[in-house]
Amino acid sequence: MMRHTNLWRSLLVAFALTTSIAGCAAISGRETPGEYVDDATITTKVKASIVNDLGMKQIGVETMQNVVQLSGFVDTPQIKARAGEIARNISGVKDVKNNLIVR
């Protein structure tokens, strides 16, 4: 009888920990696995489009919850603007944070 009680307590504690950890992930702004895959797909499409259009591999692209962030250095304001435009035109992109620096 005591073994069953301990087993149930252990299962209850494990369940409580699992649900609290899952709750923390949602509250802290982390992505679900589906969102992560969607964001990875967007990142890949943006990078490929920038390389194809501008020939620039050095522009950093990160995506979080369908918001794309561009980072790095470019030579002209026109390149910065074009990179932002390319990112905005990718399907699924909600917003673009163009943090490219013109030097």
C-alpha positions as CSV (number, residue, x, y, z in Angstrom):
1,M,0.0,0.0,0.0
2,M,2.8,2.4,0.9
3,R,4.5,1.8,-2.5
4,H,1.3,2.8,-4.3
5,T,1.1,6.0,-2.3
6,N,4.7,6.9,-3.0
7,L,4.2,6.1,-6.7
8,W,1.1,8.4,-6.9
9,R,2.9,11.2,-5.0
10,S,5.9,10.9,-7.4
11,L,3.6,11.0,-10.4
12,L,1.7,14.0,-9.0
13,V,5.0,15.9,-8.4
14,A,6.3,15.0,-11.9
15,F,3.0,16.3,-13.4
16,A,3.1,19.5,-11.4
17,L,6.7,20.2,-12.5
18,T,5.9,19.5,-16.1
19,T,2.9,21.7,-16.3
20,S,4.6,24.6,-14.4
21,I,7.6,24.4,-16.8
22,A,5.3,24.5,-19.8
23,G,3.5,27.4,-18.3
24,C,6.7,29.4,-17.8
25,A,7.7,28.9,-21.4
26,A,4.4,30.4,-22.6
27,I,4.6,33.3,-20.2
28,S,8.2,34.2,-20.9
29,G,7.6,34.6,-24.6
30,R,9.3,31.5,-25.8
31,E,8.1,29.8,-28.9
32,T,6.2,26.6,-29.3
33,P,7.8,24.0,-31.5
34,G,5.5,24.9,-34.4
35,E,6.4,28.6,-34.1
36,Y,10.1,27.7,-34.0
37,V,9.7,25.7,-37.2
38,D,7.8,28.5,-38.9
39,D,10.4,31.1,-37.8
40,A,13.2,28.9,-39.0
41,T,11.5,28.7,-42.4
42,I,11.1,32.4,-42.6
43,T,14.7,33.0,-41.6
44,T,15.9,30.6,-44.4
45,K,13.6,32.3,-47.0
46,V,14.8,35.8,-46.0
47,K,18.5,34.8,-46.0
48,A,18.1,33.1,-49.4
49,S,16.3,36.1,-50.9
50,I,18.9,38.6,-49.6
51,V,21.7,36.5,-51.0
52,N,19.9,36.1,-54.4
53,D,19.0,39.8,-54.7
54,L,21.9,41.5,-53.1
55,G,24.6,38.9,-53.1
56,M,25.2,39.6,-49.4
57,K,25.8,36.6,-47.1
58,Q,27.0,38.7,-44.1
59,I,23.6,40.1,-43.2
60,G,22.3,38.4,-40.0
61,V,18.7,37.3,-40.0
62,E,16.8,36.2,-36.9
63,T,13.1,35.5,-36.6
64,M,11.0,35.4,-33.4
65,Q,7.2,35.0,-33.6
66,N,7.2,36.0,-37.3
67,V,9.2,39.2,-36.6
68,V,12.4,39.4,-38.6
69,Q,15.5,41.2,-37.3
70,L,18.2,42.2,-39.7
71,S,21.7,42.9,-38.3
72,G,25.2,43.6,-39.6
73,F,26.9,46.2,-41.6
74,V,26.1,47.4,-45.2
75,D,27.8,50.0,-47.4
76,T,24.8,52.2,-48.4
77,P,21.4,53.3,-47.1
78,Q,19.9,51.8,-50.3
79,I,21.2,48.3,-49.5
80,K,19.8,48.7,-45.9
81,A,16.4,49.7,-47.3
82,R,16.4,47.0,-50.0
83,A,17.2,44.3,-47.4
84,G,14.3,45.4,-45.3
85,E,12.0,45.4,-48.3
86,I,13.1,41.9,-49.2
87,A,12.3,40.7,-45.7
88,R,8.9,42.4,-45.6
89,N,7.9,40.7,-48.8
90,I,8.5,37.1,-47.5
91,S,5.3,35.3,-46.8
92,G,4.5,35.0,-43.0
93,V,6.6,38.0,-41.9
94,K,4.6,40.3,-39.6
95,D,7.2,42.9,-39.0
96,V,10.9,43.7,-39.7
97,K,13.3,45.3,-37.3
98,N,16.0,46.6,-39.6
99,N,19.0,47.0,-37.4
100,L,21.5,47.1,-40.3
101,I,24.2,49.7,-39.8
102,V,25.5,51.8,-42.7
103,R,29.2,52.4,-42.5
